[in-house]
């Protein structure tokens, strides 16, 4: 089976008389092939979708990231806050679109210091690690290396950085679980269960415990 190029398909649509078979016989594409010539029929001539050429012009010439999260981690709360505010103003001044900014609840880490050459704990240190996120929107791929170089050259000591595309998990991480509300729902579910065991029915409201 021979391959048909796009130029050949275009000529087929313009002129019905083209070379269709491998034997280089001129056939009319508007009429189905019959007999011995039918084995030379190439279905790829009729496959595909005829889309207008202007649709390709709607695609951006340079790929871009729709939502990009700049994540910053540091044990120093003050330097982290000042640096993230500086980054927002600086990137906005360069023409980048800073769409959002939010803090993430800090995490507590315990570090155990052992005595040298002994299996004895010398001290235990608690260290908080703070987390901030600066979100950029519609960043061109060729601009991302410039942003990374700016961040690496200006970040303070002790600050670590991560860059990733935005996901639904990043949105969920912004919210803190209300533990007291969950406890109340469990208590209410227990009360409903005890009343149903006593023969009382029709009082459970499922929307209150979900």
C-alpha positions in Angstrom: 0.0 0.0 0.0 1.5 3.3 -1.0 1.3 6.5 1.0 -0.6 9.6 -0.2 0.8 13.0 0.6 -1.2 16.0 1.6 -0.4 17.7 -1.7 -1.8 14.8 -3.6 -5.0 15.0 -1.6 -5.3 18.7 -2.4 -4.9 18.0 -6.1 -7.5 15.3 -5.9 -10.0 17.7 -4.5 -9.2 20.3 -7.2 -9.0 18.0 -10.2 -10.7 14.6 -10.4 -8.2 13.1 -12.8 -5.1 12.0 -10.9 -2.8 9.0 -10.7 -4.6 6.7 -8.3 -3.2 3.2 -8.8 0.3 1.9 -8.4 0.2 1.1 -12.1 0.1 4.9 -12.8 -3.2 4.8 -14.5 -5.4 7.9 -14.4 -8.6 7.2 -12.5 -11.5 9.4 -11.5 -11.6 9.7 -7.8 -15.3 10.8 -7.9 -16.2 7.3 -9.0 -15.5 4.1 -7.0 -12.9 1.7 -8.4 -14.1 -1.6 -9.8 -12.7 -4.9 -10.8 -8.9 -5.3 -10.8 -8.3 -1.7 -10.0 -10.2 -2.0 -6.7 -7.1 -3.5 -5.0 -5.2 -0.3 -5.5 -7.8 1.7 -3.6 -6.2 3.7 -0.8 -8.7 4.6 2.0 -6.3 7.2 3.4 -7.3 9.5 0.6 -10.8 10.0 2.1 -9.8 10.0 5.8 -9.2 13.0 8.0 -11.1 16.2 8.6 -11.0 19.2 6.4 -10.5 22.0 8.9 -10.0 25.6 7.9 -6.5 26.8 7.8 -7.2 29.8 10.2 -7.7 27.4 13.1 -4.0 26.8 13.2 -3.4 30.5 13.6 -5.4 30.5 16.9 -2.7 28.4 18.6 -0.1 30.5 20.4 3.3 30.5 18.5 5.1 29.9 21.8 3.8 27.4 24.4 2.9 28.7 27.8 2.0 27.6 31.3 -1.6 28.5 32.3 -1.0 28.4 36.1 2.4 28.0 37.7 3.0 27.8 41.4 6.2 29.1 42.9 6.6 27.4 46.3 8.9 28.8 49.0 10.0 27.0 52.2 12.0 28.5 55.0 12.4 28.2 58.8 12.7 32.0 59.0 9.2 33.5 59.0 10.3 37.1 58.6 12.7 36.6 55.7 10.2 34.4 53.9 7.4 37.0 54.2 9.6 39.8 53.0 11.1 37.8 50.1 7.7 36.6 48.8 6.4 40.2 48.9 9.5 41.4 47.0 9.0 38.7 44.4 5.4 39.7 43.8 6.3 43.3 43.2 9.4 42.5 41.2 7.7 40.1 38.8 4.7 42.4 38.4 7.1 45.2 37.4 8.6 42.9 34.8 5.2 42.4 33.2 4.4 38.9 34.5 0.9 38.2 35.8 0.9 37.3 39.5 -2.6 35.9 39.9 -2.6 34.8 43.5 -0.7 34.4 46.7 -1.5 32.3 49.8 0.2 30.8 52.9 0.2 27.1 53.8 0.1 26.0 57.4 3.6 25.4 58.8 5.0 22.0 59.6 6.9 21.1 62.8 10.0 19.0 62.6 11.9 17.4 65.5 15.7 17.0 65.1 17.6 14.8 67.5 21.3 15.5 68.1 23.3 12.6 69.2 26.6 12.7 71.1 29.7 12.0 69.1 30.5 8.3 68.9 27.8 7.5 71.4 24.3 6.3 71.3 23.1 9.0 73.7 20.7 11.9 72.8 22.4 15.2 73.5 19.4 17.5 72.6 16.2 17.6 70.7 15.4 20.6 68.5 12.0 21.6 67.2 12.1 23.5 64.0 9.1 25.1 62.2 9.1 25.2 58.4 6.9 27.9 56.8 5.4 27.6 53.3 4.3 30.3 50.9 3.0 30.1 47.3 3.1 32.7 44.6 1.0 31.8 41.6 1.8 33.1 38.1 -0.6 32.9 35.1 0.0 32.5 31.4 3.8 32.3 31.6 5.5 31.7 28.3 7.9 28.8 28.2 10.8 31.0 27.1 10.3 33.3 30.1 10.4 30.5 32.7 14.3 30.2 32.7 14.6 33.9 33.3 12.3 33.7 36.3 14.2 30.8 37.7 17.5 32.7 37.4 16.0 35.7 39.1 14.7 33.6 42.0 18.0 31.7 42.4 20.1 34.8 42.4 17.9 36.7 44.9 16.7 34.2 47.4 18.0 34.5 51.0 20.0 31.9 52.9 18.0 28.9 54.1 15.2 29.3 51.7 14.3 26.5 49.4 12.2 26.7 46.2 10.0 24.5 44.1 8.2 25.3 40.8 5.2 23.2 39.6 2.1 23.4 37.6 -1.1 24.1 39.6 -3.4 21.1 40.4 -6.5 20.5 42.4 -4.5 19.2 45.3 -2.8 22.6 45.6 -6.2 24.2 46.0 -7.2 21.7 48.7 -4.0 22.3 50.6 -5.0 26.0 51.2 -7.8 24.9 53.6 -7.3 23.7 57.2 -9.5 20.8 58.4 -12.0 21.9 61.1 -11.4 19.2 63.7 -14.0 20.5 66.1 -16.7 20.4 63.4 -15.8 16.8 62.5 -16.1 15.9 66.2 -19.6 17.5 66.4 -20.7 15.6 63.3 -19.5 12.3 64.8 -21.3 13.1 68.1 -24.5 13.9 66.2 -24.3 10.7 64.2 -23.9 8.7 67.5 -27.1 10.4 68.9 -29.0 9.6 65.7 -27.9 6.0 66.0 -29.0 5.7 69.6 -32.4 7.2 68.9 -32.9 4.8 66.0 -32.1 1.9 68.3 -34.9 3.1 70.6 -37.4 3.0 67.8 -37.4 6.7 66.9 -37.2 7.1 63.1 -37.3 10.0 60.6 -35.1 12.4 62.5 -31.8 11.8 60.9 -30.7 14.6 58.6 -27.9 13.3 56.4 -26.8 16.7 55.2 -25.8 17.6 58.8 -23.3 14.7 59.2 -21.8 14.7 55.8 
